Amino acid sequence: MTDGSAAGRASRPTGGLAAVLVAAAVWGTTGTATHFAPGVPAFVFGAVTFGFGGAVLAATTGRGAVRAVTGPGARGWVVLGAVSLVVYAVAFYAALAGAGVALGTTLAIGSSPLFAGLVEWAADARRVTRRWVVATLVSVAGMVVVTLARSEASGTGPLLLGLGSALLAGLTYATYSWAVARGMGAARVAPPVAGPAALPGRSDPAVVGAGARAVVGAGARGVVGAVFGLAAVPLVVLAVVAGRDALTVGANWPVFVYLALVPTVLGHSLYAVGLRSVTASVATLLSLFEPVVAAVLAVVVVGEHLGTAGWAGIALVVAGLALLAMPGRVATSR
């Protein structure tokens, strides 16, 4: 094996980490964006972001999304990812209403890497590493501090329902990440070619190669596009039926378009690229960079105050992410 091949493999985890971090940074702009559309219910933002944005993402992936849905390899993972995404979009905003912004966000986002590690342990028999555990605890602790420092709002709904919704959001986000990662893995495997070309000693490289390209063509973006395309159907209906008053206000549409195209289409495309080379547990942990970006933008753009405790929380999150990004098997083990 050449040194160039080894170097190529070594660079992929680094590229995957960078892609997830950029995706998290993009997602961190959503809160600031919603500031420019006051009065819009929170669930409408969620439905528009994942509904309309998901439809656009599915359309941009085109045949790749169709292959991911119709192909036998990734279809089940696509359905699981879509269901998880729909439940997450609803559960997250129910958590904010019931438990409040601080506690609801903390539990939903903070629990996702823990759930991701548990899902991989239960379904894939993948052992979590000490470094992952320590990095998770440090980053989650920092995120808790950041969230509590930013938010002064309290929930108005039933607290227990809000807490349960937050944990459900964390679980479904972790399940979405895991399903997408597994779906992309399944899409890379070519199905057996039927007919004489599949008989021993009679494999036609052209036929086999065409079959492999047909499945691999779904690719990472194809699987993500299929997941978001399926999830978009009920979410678009929710946005149109329950959020029609907000949709008729022309001043809201620049924000809606931004949320649909940048955090959803761009952000989740980058996240899919990252999932090619890092595990779902690592990816969800890296996504904790999102509240850091959101906090900084809230101070610089919106004018919110972030005291010493908030900046200390940001330092903890960065420290946890730095620990995870250090060279080692935690980011690359499969």
C-alpha positions in Angstrom: 0.0 0.0 0.0 1.4 3.4 -1.0 2.1 6.2 1.4 -0.2 8.4 -0.6 -3.1 6.0 0.0 -2.4 6.0 3.7 -2.2 9.8 3.8 -5.5 10.0 2.0 -7.2 7.8 4.5 -5.7 9.7 7.4 -7.0 13.0 6.0 -10.6 11.9 5.6 -11.4 11.9 9.4 -10.0 15.4 9.6 -12.1 16.5 6.7 -15.1 14.9 8.3 -14.5 16.7 11.6 -14.2 20.0 9.8 -17.4 19.4 7.8 -19.5 18.7 10.9 -18.0 21.7 12.7 -18.9 24.0 9.8 -22.4 22.5 9.7 -22.8 23.1 13.4 -21.7 26.7 12.9 -24.3 27.2 10.2 -27.0 25.7 12.5 -25.9 28.2 15.1 -27.1 31.1 13.0 -30.8 30.0 13.1 -31.6 31.7 16.4 -30.2 35.0 15.2 -32.1 34.6 11.9 -35.5 34.1 13.7 -34.8 37.4 15.5 -35.6 39.1 12.2 -39.1 37.6 12.0 -40.7 38.5 15.3 -44.1 37.0 16.2 -43.7 33.8 14.3 -44.5 30.7 16.4 -41.5 28.5 17.1 -43.0 25.4 15.6 -43.5 27.3 12.3 -39.8 27.9 12.1 -39.2 24.3 12.7 -41.7 23.2 10.1 -40.4 25.6 7.5 -36.7 24.8 8.2 -37.1 21.0 8.0 -40.1 21.0 5.7 -39.4 23.5 2.9 -35.7 23.1 3.3 -36.0 19.3 3.2 -38.0 19.5 0.0 -35.3 21.7 -1.6 -32.6 19.3 -0.4 -34.4 16.3 -1.8 -34.8 18.1 -5.1 -31.1 19.1 -5.4 -30.0 15.5 -4.8 -32.4 14.3 -7.6 -31.7 10.7 -8.7 -29.5 10.1 -5.7 -32.5 10.6 -3.4 -34.7 8.4 -5.6 -32.1 5.6 -5.6 -31.8 5.8 -1.8 -35.6 5.4 -1.4 -36.1 2.7 -4.1 -32.8 0.8 -3.6 -33.0 -2.2 -1.3 -29.9 -1.3 0.7 -30.6 2.1 2.2 -34.4 2.2 2.1 -35.0 1.1 5.6 -32.4 3.5 7.0 -34.0 6.3 5.0 -37.4 5.6 6.5 -36.0 5.4 10.0 -34.1 8.7 9.5 -37.2 10.5 8.1 -39.4 9.3 11.0 -36.8 10.4 13.5 -36.4 13.8 11.9 -40.2 14.5 12.0 -40.4 13.5 15.6 -37.3 15.6 16.5 -38.8 18.7 14.8 -42.0 18.4 16.9 -40.4 17.2 20.1 -37.8 19.9 20.2 -40.3 22.8 20.1 -42.6 21.0 22.6 -39.6 20.8 24.9 -39.1 24.6 24.6 -42.7 25.2 25.4 -42.9 22.8 28.4 -39.5 23.0 30.0 -38.4 26.5 28.9 -35.7 27.5 26.5 -32.8 26.9 28.9 -33.7 23.5 30.3 -35.4 22.3 27.1 -32.5 23.2 24.8 -29.9 21.8 27.3 -31.6 18.4 27.6 -32.4 18.1 23.9 -29.0 19.1 22.4 -27.0 17.9 25.4 -28.5 14.4 25.5 -28.1 13.7 21.8 -24.4 12.6 21.9 -25.1 10.4 25.0 -28.0 8.8 23.2 -25.8 8.4 20.0 -23.2 6.5 22.0 -25.9 4.3 23.6 -27.5 3.6 20.2 -24.2 2.6 18.7 -23.4 0.5 21.7 -26.7 -1.3 21.7 -27.2 -1.7 17.9 -23.6 -2.0 16.6 -21.8 -3.3 19.7 -19.5 -0.4 19.5 -17.6 0.4 22.7 -17.4 4.0 23.6 -14.0 5.3 24.5 -12.9 7.1 27.6 -11.9 10.1 25.6 -15.4 10.2 24.1 -17.0 10.0 27.6 -14.7 12.8 29.0 -15.2 15.0 25.9 -18.9 14.5 26.1 -19.1 15.4 29.8 -16.9 18.5 29.4 -18.7 19.8 26.3 -22.2 19.1 27.7 -21.3 20.9 30.9 -20.1 23.9 28.9 -23.2 23.8 26.8 -25.4 23.8 29.9 -23.6 26.9 31.3 -23.9 28.7 27.9 -27.6 27.9 27.6 -28.4 28.9 31.1 -26.4 32.1 30.7 -28.3 33.1 27.6 -31.8 32.3 28.5 -34.0 33.9 31.2 -37.3 32.5 29.9 -39.2 29.8 31.7 -41.6 27.3 30.3 -45.3 27.8 30.5 -46.4 24.3 29.7 -46.3 21.1 31.9 -42.7 20.6 33.1 -42.7 16.8 33.0 -44.1 16.8 29.4 -41.4 19.3 28.4 -38.6 17.2 30.0 -39.9 14.1 28.3 -40.1 15.9 24.9 -36.5 17.2 25.3 -35.2 13.7 26.0 -37.2 12.4 23.0 -35.7 15.1 20.8 -32.2 14.1 21.9 -32.9 10.4 21.2 -34.5 11.1 17.8 -31.7 13.4 16.7 -29.2 10.7 17.6 -31.2 8.1 15.8 -31.4 10.3 12.7 -27.6 10.6 12.7 -27.1 6.9 13.2 -29.7 6.0 10.5 -28.1 8.4 8.0 -24.6 7.0 8.7 -25.9 3.4 8.3 -27.8 4.3 5.2 -24.8 5.8 3.5 -22.8 2.7 4.4 -25.6 0.5 2.8 -25.7 2.7 -0.3 -22.0 2.0 -1.0 -22.5 -1.7 -1.2 -23.4 -2.9 -4.7 -26.3 -5.5 -4.8 -25.6 -8.9 -6.5 -26.2 -8.8 -10.3 -28.9 -11.1 -11.4 -28.6 -13.3 -14.5 -25.7 -15.0 -16.3 -23.3 -12.2 -15.4 -23.6 -13.1 -11.8 -22.6 -16.8 -12.3 -19.2 -17.9 -11.1 -16.5 -17.3 -13.7 -18.9 -15.2 -15.9 -18.9 -11.8 -14.1 -18.9 -9.1 -16.7 -16.9 -6.1 -15.2 -19.0 -3.7 -17.2 -22.3 -5.0 -15.9 -21.0 -5.4 -12.3 -19.5 -1.9 -12.4 -22.8 -0.4 -13.6 -24.7 -2.1 -10.8 -22.2 -0.8 -8.3 -22.3 2.8 -9.6 -26.1 2.7 -9.5 -26.1 2.1 -5.8 -23.1 4.1 -4.9 -24.6 7.0 -6.9 -27.1 7.5 -4.2 -24.1 8.8 -2.1 -24.1 10.7 1.1 -26.2 13.6 -0.2 -28.7 11.2 -1.8 -29.4 9.4 1.4 -29.8 12.7 3.3 -31.9 14.1 0.5 -34.2 11.1 0.7 -34.5 11.4 4.4 -35.4 15.0 4.3 -37.7 14.5 1.3 -39.8 12.0 3.2 -39.8 14.1 6.3 -40.7 17.2 4.4 -44.2 15.9 3.5 -45.8 16.0 7.0 -43.8 19.1 8.0 -44.9 21.1 5.0 -48.5 20.2 5.7 -48.0 21.4 9.3 -46.4 24.7 8.1 -49.2 25.4 5.6 -52.1 24.4 7.9 -51.0 25.6 11.3 -48.7 28.4 10.3 -50.6 29.9 7.4 -50.9 33.3 9.1 -47.1 33.6 9.4 -46.6 32.4 5.8 -48.8 35.2 4.4 -46.5 38.0 5.8 -44.0 38.9 3.1 -41.4 40.3 5.5 -41.0 36.8 7.0 -40.0 35.1 3.8 -36.3 36.3 3.6 -35.9 34.6 7.0 -37.8 31.5 5.9 -35.7 31.2 2.7 -32.5 31.6 4.6 -33.5 28.9 7.2 -34.5 26.5 4.4 -31.4 26.9 2.2 -28.5 27.6 4.5 -29.0 25.7 7.8 -30.9 22.9 6.1 -29.6 22.4 2.6 -26.0 23.5 3.2 -25.7 22.5 6.9 -27.1 19.0 6.5 -25.2 18.4 3.3 -22.0 19.1 5.2 -23.1 17.0 8.1 -23.6 14.1 5.6 -20.1 14.6 4.3 -18.8 14.4 7.9 -20.7 11.2 8.6 -18.7 9.4 5.9 -15.7 9.3 8.1 -16.8 9.9 11.7 -19.2 8.0 13.8 -22.7 9.3 14.7 -21.6 9.7 18.4 -18.7 11.8 17.4 -20.7 13.9 14.9 -23.4 14.6 17.5 -20.8 15.6 20.0 -19.2 18.0 17.5 -22.6 19.5 16.8 -22.4 21.0 20.4 -20.4 23.7 18.7 -23.8 25.0 17.5 -24.8 26.7 20.8 -21.4 28.4 21.0 -21.9 30.1 17.6 -25.5 30.9 18.6 -24.3 32.6 21.8 -21.6 34.7 20.1 -24.1 35.8 17.4 -26.7 36.6 20.1 -24.2 39.0 21.7 -22.7 40.6 18.5 -25.8 40.8 16.4 -28.9 40.6 18.6 -27.4 42.5 21.5 -27.9 39.9 24.2 -25.7 40.0 27.3 -23.4 37.1 27.9 -21.6 37.3 31.2 -18.6 35.6 32.7 -20.5 32.3 33.2 -21.5 32.2 29.5 -18.0 32.7 28.3 -16.7 30.1 30.7 -19.3 27.7 29.2 -18.0 28.5 25.7 -14.5 27.7 26.9 -15.6 24.3 28.3 -17.3 23.4 25.0 -14.2 24.3 23.0 -12.1 22.3 25.4 -14.3 19.2 25.0 -14.3 19.5 21.2 -10.5 20.0 21.2 -10.1 16.8 23.2 -12.2 14.9 20.8 -10.3 16.3 17.7 -7.0 15.2 19.0 -5.4 12.3 16.9 -6.6 9.0 18.1 -9.0 6.2 17.4 -12.1 7.9 18.9 -12.9 9.8 15.7 -12.0 7.1 13.2 -12.9 3.7 14.7 -15.5 1.8 12.8 
